Amino acid sequence: MIENQTIKKRVRDYLVQATFAGHDKIKDDSLIFKEGYFDSMGFITLITFIEEEFGVKTVDADLVEENFESVNAISDFIIRKTP
């Protein structure tokens, strides 16, 4: 199983690269949608990144804000979905 800190780093690196925000801007608890880093199109690319990077398949029931609102939430989601 992949370590939580490794997941967080990879997710944070992706978010920084995709949004052009500085590493100091996106924290583990930053609300990436409410703070304006991502919109609905960004959400689609985020889902694609998670599926490709971590081999996690998402279903419609997974597509709720609570699973993707921050680096912490995304990491927890990936851990739950990883066999």
N, CA, C and O atoms as a GROMACS GRO file, in nm:
protein
  332
    1MET      N    1   0.084  -0.119   0.000
    1MET     CA    2   0.000   0.000   0.000
    1MET      C    3   0.088   0.125   0.000
    1MET      O    4   0.192   0.130   0.067
    2ILE      N    5   0.047   0.223  -0.074
    2ILE     CA    6   0.122   0.347  -0.085
    2ILE      C    7   0.102   0.432   0.042
    2ILE      O    8  -0.008   0.436   0.099
    3GLU      N    9   0.207   0.498   0.084
    3GLU     CA   10   0.205   0.577   0.207
    3GLU      C   11   0.127   0.708   0.188
    3GLU      O   12   0.132   0.770   0.082
    4ASN      N   13   0.055   0.748   0.292
    4ASN     CA   14  -0.029   0.868   0.289
    4ASN      C   15   0.051   0.992   0.249
    4ASN      O   16   0.004   1.071   0.167
    5GLN      N   17   0.170   1.011   0.306
    5GLN     CA   18   0.250   1.130   0.275
    5GLN      C   19   0.293   1.131   0.128
    5GLN      O   20   0.301   1.237   0.066
    6THR      N   21   0.320   1.014   0.072
    6THR     CA   22   0.357   1.004  -0.069
    6THR      C   23   0.240   1.044  -0.158
    6THR      O   24   0.257   1.116  -0.256
    7ILE      N   25   0.121   0.997  -0.122
    7ILE     CA   26   0.000   1.033  -0.197
    7ILE      C   27  -0.019   1.184  -0.192
    7ILE      O   28  -0.042   1.247  -0.295
    8LYS      N   29  -0.011   1.241  -0.073
    8LYS     CA   30  -0.031   1.385  -0.057
    8LYS      C   31   0.068   1.464  -0.141
    8LYS      O   32   0.031   1.562  -0.205
    9LYS      N   33   0.194   1.423  -0.141
    9LYS     CA   34   0.295   1.494  -0.219
    9LYS      C   35   0.263   1.489  -0.368
    9LYS      O   36   0.270   1.591  -0.437
   10ARG      N   37   0.229   1.371  -0.418
   10ARG     CA   38   0.198   1.356  -0.561
   10ARG      C   39   0.075   1.436  -0.600
   10ARG      O   40   0.072   1.499  -0.706
   11VAL      N   41  -0.027   1.435  -0.514
   11VAL     CA   42  -0.149   1.512  -0.541
   11VAL      C   43  -0.119   1.661  -0.537
   11VAL      O   44  -0.160   1.735  -0.626
   12ARG      N   45  -0.046   1.706  -0.434
   12ARG     CA   46  -0.013   1.848  -0.422
   12ARG      C   47   0.070   1.894  -0.541
   12ARG      O   48   0.046   2.001  -0.597
   13ASP      N   49   0.168   1.813  -0.582
   13ASP     CA   50   0.251   1.846  -0.699
   13ASP      C   51   0.164   1.860  -0.824
   13ASP      O   52   0.184   1.952  -0.904
   14TYR      N   53   0.068   1.770  -0.840
   14TYR     CA   54  -0.022   1.778  -0.956
   14TYR      C   55  -0.104   1.907  -0.950
   14TYR      O   56  -0.116   1.978  -1.050
   15LEU      N   57  -0.161   1.937  -0.834
   15LEU     CA   58  -0.244   2.057  -0.820
   15LEU      C   59  -0.164   2.184  -0.849
   15LEU      O   60  -0.213   2.275  -0.916
   16VAL      N   61  -0.042   2.189  -0.799
   16VAL     CA   62   0.043   2.306  -0.823
   16VAL      C   63   0.071   2.320  -0.972
   16VAL      O   64   0.063   2.429  -1.028
   17GLN      N   65   0.104   2.209  -1.037
   17GLN     CA   66   0.135   2.212  -1.180
   17GLN      C   67   0.012   2.248  -1.262
   17GLN      O   68   0.022   2.324  -1.358
   18ALA      N   69  -0.104   2.195  -1.226
   18ALA     CA   70  -0.227   2.217  -1.303
   18ALA      C   71  -0.283   2.358  -1.283
   18ALA      O   72  -0.351   2.410  -1.372
   19THR      N   73  -0.256   2.419  -1.169
   19THR     CA   74  -0.315   2.550  -1.139
   19THR      C   75  -0.214   2.663  -1.146
   19THR      O   76  -0.252   2.780  -1.140
   20PHE      N   77  -0.088   2.630  -1.158
   20PHE     CA   78   0.020   2.730  -1.158
   20PHE      C   79   0.028   2.807  -1.026
   20PHE      O   80   0.083   2.916  -1.021
   21ALA      N   81  -0.028   2.749  -0.921
   21ALA     CA   82  -0.018   2.810  -0.788
   21ALA      C   83   0.115   2.767  -0.728
   21ALA      O   84   0.169   2.662  -0.762
   22GLY      N   85   0.167   2.847  -0.640
   22GLY     CA   86   0.292   2.811  -0.574
   22GLY      C   87   0.271   2.700  -0.473
   22GLY      O   88   0.162   2.682  -0.420
   23HIS      N   89   0.378   2.625  -0.445
   23HIS     CA   90   0.371   2.518  -0.345
   23HIS      C   91   0.327   2.571  -0.210
   23HIS      O   92   0.265   2.500  -0.132
   24ASP      N   93   0.359   2.697  -0.182
   24ASP     CA   94   0.321   2.756  -0.054
   24ASP      C   95   0.174   2.793  -0.048
   24ASP      O   96   0.122   2.820   0.060
   25LYS      N   97   0.106   2.796  -0.161
   25LYS     CA   98  -0.036   2.835  -0.165
   25LYS      C   99  -0.129   2.718  -0.134
   25LYS      O  100  -0.227   2.735  -0.061
   26ILE      N  101  -0.099   2.600  -0.189
   26ILE     CA  102  -0.188   2.485  -0.171
   26ILE      C  103  -0.136   2.400  -0.056
   26ILE      O  104  -0.033   2.332  -0.067
   27LYS      N  105  -0.209   2.405   0.053
   27LYS     CA  106  -0.177   2.327   0.173
   27LYS      C  107  -0.262   2.201   0.174
   27LYS      O  108  -0.354   2.187   0.092
   28ASP      N  109  -0.233   2.110   0.265
   28ASP     CA  110  -0.309   1.986   0.273
   28ASP      C  111  -0.457   2.010   0.300
   28ASP      O  112  -0.542   1.930   0.259
   29ASP      N  113  -0.488   2.119   0.370
   29ASP     CA  114  -0.628   2.146   0.403
   29ASP      C  115  -0.689   2.260   0.322
   29ASP      O  116  -0.800   2.304   0.352
   30SER      N  117  -0.619   2.308   0.218
   30SER     CA  118  -0.675   2.412   0.131
   30SER      C  119  -0.797   2.357   0.058
   30SER      O  120  -0.794   2.247   0.004
   31LEU      N  121  -0.903   2.433   0.056
   31LEU     CA  122  -1.026   2.393  -0.013
   31LEU      C  123  -1.013   2.435  -0.158
   31LEU      O  124  -1.042   2.549  -0.194
   32ILE      N  125  -0.969   2.342  -0.242
   32ILE     CA  126  -0.924   2.375  -0.378
   32ILE      C  127  -1.035   2.428  -0.468
   32ILE      O  128  -1.006   2.502  -0.562
   33PHE      N  129  -1.158   2.395  -0.442
   33PHE     CA  130  -1.269   2.447  -0.524
   33PHE      C  131  -1.319   2.580  -0.465
   33PHE      O  132  -1.338   2.676  -0.539
   34LYS      N  133  -1.340   2.585  -0.336
   34LYS     CA  134  -1.391   2.706  -0.272
   34LYS      C  135  -1.290   2.820  -0.280
   34LYS      O  136  -1.329   2.937  -0.287
   35GLU      N  137  -1.161   2.787  -0.281
   35GLU     CA  138  -1.057   2.890  -0.290
   35GLU      C  139  -1.025   2.927  -0.435
   35GLU      O  140  -0.940   3.012  -0.461
   36GLY      N  141  -1.094   2.862  -0.530
   36GLY     CA  142  -1.083   2.900  -0.670
   36GLY      C  143  -0.968   2.840  -0.748
   36GLY      O  144  -0.938   2.886  -0.859
   37TYR      N  145  -0.902   2.740  -0.694
   37TYR     CA  146  -0.791   2.676  -0.768
   37TYR      C  147  -0.843   2.587  -0.880
   37TYR      O  148  -0.781   2.577  -0.986
   38PHE      N  149  -0.957   2.523  -0.856
   38PHE     CA  150  -1.014   2.431  -0.955
   38PHE      C  151  -1.161   2.465  -0.978
   38PHE      O  152  -1.231   2.513  -0.889
   39ASP      N  153  -1.206   2.439  -1.102
   39ASP     CA  154  -1.347   2.451  -1.136
   39ASP      C  155  -1.394   2.315  -1.187
   39ASP      O  156  -1.325   2.214  -1.166
   40SER      N  157  -1.509   2.310  -1.254
   40SER     CA  158  -1.563   2.181  -1.298
   40SER      C  159  -1.472   2.113  -1.402
   40SER      O  160  -1.460   1.990  -1.401
   41MET      N  161  -1.410   2.190  -1.489
   41MET     CA  162  -1.317   2.129  -1.586
   41MET      C  163  -1.192   2.077  -1.514
   41MET      O  164  -1.140   1.970  -1.549
   42GLY      N  165  -1.147   2.149  -1.417
   42GLY     CA  166  -1.034   2.104  -1.338
   42GLY      C  167  -1.066   1.976  -1.264
   42GLY      O  168  -0.980   1.890  -1.245
   43PHE      N  169  -1.193   1.964  -1.222
   43PHE     CA  170  -1.237   1.844  -1.153
   43PHE      C  171  -1.224   1.721  -1.243
   43PHE      O  172  -1.181   1.615  -1.198
   44ILE      N  173  -1.261   1.736  -1.369
   44ILE     CA  174  -1.250   1.626  -1.465
   44ILE      C  175  -1.104   1.583  -1.480
   44ILE      O  176  -1.074   1.463  -1.481
   45THR      N  177  -1.015   1.679  -1.494
   45THR     CA  178  -0.873   1.644  -1.509
   45THR      C  179  -0.818   1.584  -1.381
   45THR      O  180  -0.730   1.497  -1.386
   46LEU      N  181  -0.867   1.629  -1.266
   46LEU     CA  182  -0.825   1.572  -1.137
   46LEU      C  183  -0.865   1.426  -1.128
   46LEU      O  184  -0.785   1.342  -1.087
   47ILE      N  185  -0.988   1.394  -1.166
   47ILE     CA  186  -1.035   1.255  -1.164
   47ILE      C  187  -0.949   1.170  -1.256
   47ILE      O  188  -0.910   1.059  -1.220
   48THR      N  189  -0.920   1.220  -1.374
   48THR     CA  190  -0.835   1.147  -1.469
   48THR      C  191  -0.696   1.123  -1.410
   48THR      O  192  -0.642   1.013  -1.420
   49PHE      N  193  -0.639   1.225  -1.348
   49PHE     CA  194  -0.508   1.211  -1.283
   49PHE      C  195  -0.512   1.102  -1.176
   49PHE      O  196  -0.425   1.015  -1.174
   50ILE      N  197  -0.612   1.105  -1.089
   50ILE     CA  198  -0.622   1.007  -0.981
   50ILE      C  199  -0.634   0.866  -1.037
   50ILE      O  200  -0.569   0.773  -0.989
   51GLU      N  201  -0.717   0.850  -1.139
   51GLU     CA  202  -0.735   0.717  -1.198
   51GLU      C  203  -0.606   0.667  -1.262
   51GLU      O  204  -0.570   0.550  -1.246
   52GLU      N  205  -0.536   0.754  -1.334
   52GLU     CA  206  -0.413   0.712  -1.403
   52GLU      C  207  -0.295   0.697  -1.307
   52GLU      O  208  -0.218   0.602  -1.319
   53GLU      N  209  -0.281   0.788  -1.214
   53GLU     CA  210  -0.165   0.790  -1.124
   53GLU      C  211  -0.171   0.682  -1.017
   53GLU      O  212  -0.070   0.623  -0.980
   54PHE      N  213  -0.293   0.656  -0.967
   54PHE     CA  214  -0.306   0.565  -0.853
   54PHE      C  215  -0.386   0.439  -0.885
   54PHE      O  216  -0.402   0.353  -0.798
   55GLY      N  217  -0.437   0.426  -1.008
   55GLY     CA  218  -0.512   0.308  -1.046
   55GLY      C  219  -0.646   0.297  -0.975
   55GLY      O  220  -0.698   0.188  -0.956
   56VAL      N  221  -0.700   0.411  -0.935
   56VAL     CA  222  -0.827   0.414  -0.862
   56VAL      C  223  -0.940   0.439  -0.963
   56VAL      O  224  -0.934   0.532  -1.043
   57LYS      N  225  -1.040   0.356  -0.958
   57LYS     CA  226  -1.157   0.375  -1.043
   57LYS      C  227  -1.265   0.446  -0.961
   57LYS      O  228  -1.298   0.404  -0.850
   58THR      N  229  -1.319   0.552  -1.018
   58THR     CA  230  -1.426   0.623  -0.950
   58THR      C  231  -1.560   0.585  -1.014
   58THR      O  232  -1.569   0.561  -1.134
   59VAL      N  233  -1.661   0.582  -0.930
   59VAL     CA  234  -1.798   0.560  -0.977
   59VAL      C  235  -1.878   0.684  -0.944
   59VAL      O  236  -1.833   0.770  -0.867
   60ASP      N  237  -1.996   0.695  -1.000
   60ASP     CA  238  -2.079   0.814  -0.980
   60ASP      C  239  -2.097   0.849  -0.832
   60ASP      O  240  -2.095   0.967  -0.796
   61ALA      N  241  -2.115   0.748  -0.748
   61ALA     CA  242  -2.137   0.773  -0.605
   61ALA      C  243  -2.016   0.837  -0.538
   61ALA      O  244  -2.030   0.901  -0.434
   62ASP      N  245  -1.896   0.822  -0.597
   62ASP     CA  246  -1.774   0.881  -0.541
   62ASP      C  247  -1.763   1.030  -0.569
   62ASP      O  248  -1.688   1.101  -0.501
   63LEU      N  249  -1.835   1.078  -0.668
   63LEU     CA  250  -1.817   1.214  -0.718
   63LEU      C  251  -1.891   1.318  -0.634
   63LEU      O  252  -1.980   1.388  -0.682
   64VAL      N  253  -1.851   1.325  -0.508
   64VAL     CA  254  -1.906   1.425  -0.415
   64VAL      C  255  -1.791   1.513  -0.367
   64VAL      O  256  -1.677   1.468  -0.359
   65GLU      N  257  -1.823   1.635  -0.336
   65GLU     CA  258  -1.721   1.733  -0.300
   65GLU      C  259  -1.634   1.687  -0.183
   65GLU      O  260  -1.514   1.713  -0.181
   66GLU      N  261  -1.693   1.620  -0.086
   66GLU     CA  262  -1.619   1.578   0.033
   66GLU      C  263  -1.498   1.491   0.000
   66GLU      O  264  -1.400   1.491   0.075
   67ASN      N  265  -1.503   1.417  -0.111
   67ASN     CA  266  -1.392   1.330  -0.149
   67ASN      C  267  -1.277   1.405  -0.216
   67ASN      O  268  -1.166   1.353  -0.224
   68PHE      N  269  -1.303   1.527  -0.263
   68PHE     CA  270  -1.204   1.596  -0.346
   68PHE      C  271  -1.180   1.741  -0.306
   68PHE      O  272  -1.117   1.814  -0.382
   69GLU      N  273  -1.228   1.783  -0.190
   69GLU     CA  274  -1.220   1.924  -0.154
   69GLU      C  275  -1.082   1.972  -0.113
   69GLU      O  276  -1.056   2.093  -0.113
   70SER      N  277  -0.992   1.882  -0.078
   70SER     CA  278  -0.858   1.921  -0.033
   70SER      C  279  -0.760   1.806  -0.059
   70SER      O  280  -0.801   1.696  -0.095
   71VAL      N  281  -0.633   1.834  -0.040
   71VAL     CA  282  -0.531   1.729  -0.054
   71VAL      C  283  -0.558   1.619   0.047
   71VAL      O  284  -0.548   1.501   0.014
   72ASN      N  285  -0.594   1.656   0.170
   72ASN     CA  286  -0.626   1.555   0.272
   72ASN      C  287  -0.742   1.467   0.229
   72ASN      O  288  -0.735   1.345   0.242
   73ALA      N  289  -0.848   1.528   0.179
   73ALA     CA  290  -0.967   1.452   0.137
   73ALA      C  291  -0.935   1.360   0.020
   73ALA      O  292  -0.979   1.245   0.016
   74ILE      N  293  -0.857   1.410  -0.075
   74ILE     CA  294  -0.821   1.329  -0.192
   74ILE      C  295  -0.736   1.210  -0.149
   74ILE      O  296  -0.756   1.098  -0.196
   75SER      N  297  -0.640   1.235  -0.061
   75SER     CA  298  -0.554   1.128  -0.011
   75SER      C  299  -0.636   1.021   0.061
   75SER      O  300  -0.617   0.901   0.039
   76ASP      N  301  -0.728   1.064   0.148
   76ASP     CA  302  -0.814   0.969   0.219
   76ASP      C  303  -0.898   0.888   0.120
   76ASP      O  304  -0.915   0.768   0.137
   77PHE      N  305  -0.950   0.954   0.017
   77PHE     CA  306  -1.029   0.886  -0.085
   77PHE      C  307  -0.945   0.779  -0.155
   77PHE      O  308  -0.991   0.666  -0.174
   78ILE      N  309  -0.824   0.814  -0.194
   78ILE     CA  310  -0.736   0.720  -0.264
   78ILE      C  311  -0.705   0.600  -0.176
   78ILE      O  312  -0.706   0.487  -0.223
   79ILE      N  313  -0.676   0.626  -0.050
   79ILE     CA  314  -0.647   0.516   0.044
   79ILE      C  315  -0.768   0.424   0.058
   79ILE      O  316  -0.753   0.301   0.057
   80ARG      N  317  -0.887   0.482   0.070
   80ARG     CA  318  -1.009   0.399   0.080
   80ARG      C  319  -1.033   0.314  -0.043
   80ARG      O  320  -1.081   0.202  -0.032
   81LYS      N  321  -1.000   0.368  -0.160
   81LYS     CA  322  -1.029   0.300  -0.287
   81LYS      C  323  -0.918   0.206  -0.332
   81LYS      O  324  -0.938   0.129  -0.426
   82THR      N  325  -0.803   0.211  -0.266
   82THR     CA  326  -0.692   0.124  -0.304
   82THR      C  327  -0.707  -0.010  -0.234
   82THR      O  328  -0.723  -0.017  -0.112
   83PRO      N  329  -0.702  -0.117  -0.314
   83PRO     CA  330  -0.718  -0.250  -0.253
   83PRO      C  331  -0.603  -0.286  -0.160
   83PRO      O  332  -0.602  -0.394  -0.102
   0.00000   0.00000   0.00000
